[in-house]
C-alpha cells in the first residue's frame, strides 16, 4: 500500500499514472475532484483558489469529497519551482506530482475527451460510473453544481 505524505509539509507525493488511477478508482464512497495543473500555466494557477475553496468547504461540512491537485510540472522541478510555489500559496488540498513524460501513455486513461490541455478536471462519483471530465477553467460554483448534479 502506498503511503500518502502530509500536505502540511508542502512536499507532494510523486505518482505514476497507475498510482493515481488506483487511488481514485477504489471502491470507497468518496467523490474525487482531480485537477490537472502546472505552475507555468496561468489559467491553472488562477483557478487553484476555487479548488482550495472546495476542499475547505468539504472539510468544514465533513463531506466525502477529496480534492487532489495533480501537478504536471516536471519531477526535476519538484525541489526548485513546485515546493516554492506551494510554500508561497499555502494550499491545504492534497498535492500530487504526476511523474509521466509521455502524455500518450496516460491522457486517455484519464478521459478519452482529454486533448492533453490544462487546466483539466476529472470528477469521479461514488459509484465510479458517473465520471465527469472538463477541459478548461472551473469555478467553485461550477464544481459544486457537477458534484451535486445540479
matplotlib code that plots the C-alpha trace (Angstrom):
import matplotlib.pyplot as plt

x = [0.0, 1.3, 1.8, 0.4, 2.6, 1.4, 0.1, 1.3, 4.9, 4.3, 6.1, 3.8, 3.7, 5.1, 2.8, 2.8, -0.5, -1.4, -0.9, -3.3, -5.9, -5.7, -6.3, -9.3, -10.9, -11.1, -14.4, -14.9, -17.8, -15.6, -16.1, -12.7, -12.2, -8.9, -7.5, -4.6, -2.5, 1.1, 2.9, 3.7, 0.1, -1.6, -5.2, -4.3, -2.8, -5.7, -8.3, -6.4, -8.1, -11.5, -10.3, -8.9, -12.3, -14.0, -11.5, -12.1, -15.8, -15.9, -13.7, -15.9, -19.1, -17.4, -18.5, -16.9, -15.2, -11.5, -9.7, -6.5, -4.4, -2.2, 0.8, 2.0, 5.3, 8.5, 9.7, 13.1, 11.4, 9.9, 12.6, 13.0, 9.9, 7.0, 7.9, 8.5, 5.1, 3.3, 5.1, 4.1, 0.5, -0.1, -2.7, -4.1, -5.7, -3.6, -1.0, 0.4, 3.1, 2.4, 5.7, 4.9, 6.6, 4.7, 1.1, 0.2, 0.7, -1.8, -4.1, -6.7, -6.5, -8.0, -10.6, -11.0, -12.3, -9.0, -6.8, -4.0, -4.5, -4.6, -6.3, -8.4, -10.6, -11.9, -14.7, -15.3, -18.6, -19.1, -20.1, -17.4, -19.9, -20.6, -17.3, -17.3, -14.4, -13.9, -11.0, -10.6, -11.1, -13.7, -15.3, -16.3, -20.0, -19.4, -17.6, -20.4, -23.0, -21.3, -20.8, -24.4, -25.8, -27.4]
y = [0.0, 3.5, 6.0, 9.4, 12.4, 15.1, 18.2, 20.5, 19.6, 21.0, 18.0, 16.5, 12.7, 11.7, 9.3, 7.4, 7.3, 3.8, 5.0, 7.9, 5.6, 3.1, 5.9, 7.5, 4.2, 2.5, 1.2, 3.9, 6.2, 9.2, 11.6, 12.6, 16.0, 15.7, 18.9, 18.7, 21.9, 23.3, 26.2, 27.5, 27.5, 30.9, 29.7, 26.8, 28.9, 31.3, 28.6, 26.8, 29.0, 27.6, 24.1, 25.1, 26.7, 23.4, 21.5, 23.7, 23.7, 19.9, 19.6, 22.1, 20.2, 16.8, 15.6, 12.7, 14.8, 14.6, 17.3, 16.2, 18.9, 17.0, 19.0, 18.4, 20.1, 18.1, 15.9, 17.6, 20.9, 19.5, 20.8, 24.1, 25.5, 23.4, 23.4, 27.2, 27.7, 25.6, 27.2, 30.7, 29.8, 27.5, 25.3, 22.7, 20.4, 17.4, 18.0, 15.2, 15.4, 13.2, 11.8, 11.0, 12.5, 11.0, 12.2, 9.4, 7.0, 8.5, 11.1, 8.5, 6.7, 9.8, 10.6, 10.0, 13.5, 15.0, 16.6, 16.9, 20.7, 22.0, 23.0, 19.9, 18.4, 14.8, 14.2, 10.6, 10.0, 7.4, 4.5, 5.5, 5.0, 8.8, 10.4, 14.0, 15.5, 19.1, 20.7, 24.4, 26.5, 25.8, 27.8, 26.8, 27.1, 25.0, 22.4, 22.2, 22.0, 19.0, 17.3, 17.9, 17.1, 20.4]
z = [0.0, -0.9, 1.9, 1.4, 2.5, 4.8, 2.9, 5.7, 4.8, 1.3, -0.2, -2.8, -3.3, -6.6, -8.5, -11.8, -13.6, -12.3, -8.7, -9.4, -11.1, -8.2, -5.8, -7.5, -8.7, -5.4, -4.1, -1.4, -1.4, -1.8, -4.7, -6.1, -7.7, -9.6, -11.1, -13.5, -13.5, -13.6, -12.1, -15.6, -16.7, -15.8, -16.2, -13.9, -11.2, -11.4, -10.7, -7.9, -5.2, -6.5, -5.7, -2.4, -1.5, -2.4, -0.3, 2.7, 2.2, 2.0, 5.1, 7.1, 6.1, 6.6, 3.2, 1.4, -1.3, -1.8, -3.8, -5.5, -7.2, -9.7, -10.8, -14.3, -13.6, -14.4, -11.5, -11.8, -10.7, -7.5, -5.2, -7.1, -8.5, -7.2, -3.5, -3.5, -5.3, -2.7, 0.3, -1.0, -1.7, 1.4, -0.3, 2.1, -0.5, -1.3, -4.0, -6.2, -8.8, -11.8, -12.9, -16.5, -19.5, -22.4, -22.5, -24.9, -22.1, -19.7, -21.2, -22.4, -19.1, -17.5, -20.2, -23.9, -24.1, -22.9, -25.6, -23.1, -22.5, -18.9, -16.8, -16.8, -14.1, -13.5, -11.0, -10.1, -8.3, -5.6, -7.9, -10.5, -13.3, -13.1, -14.2, -15.3, -17.3, -18.1, -20.1, -19.2, -16.1, -13.4, -10.7, -7.2, -8.2, -11.3, -9.3, -6.7, -9.5, -11.0, -7.6, -6.6, -10.1, -10.5]

ax = plt.figure().add_subplot(projection="3d")
ax.plot(x, y, z, "-o")
ax.set_aspect("equal")
plt.show()
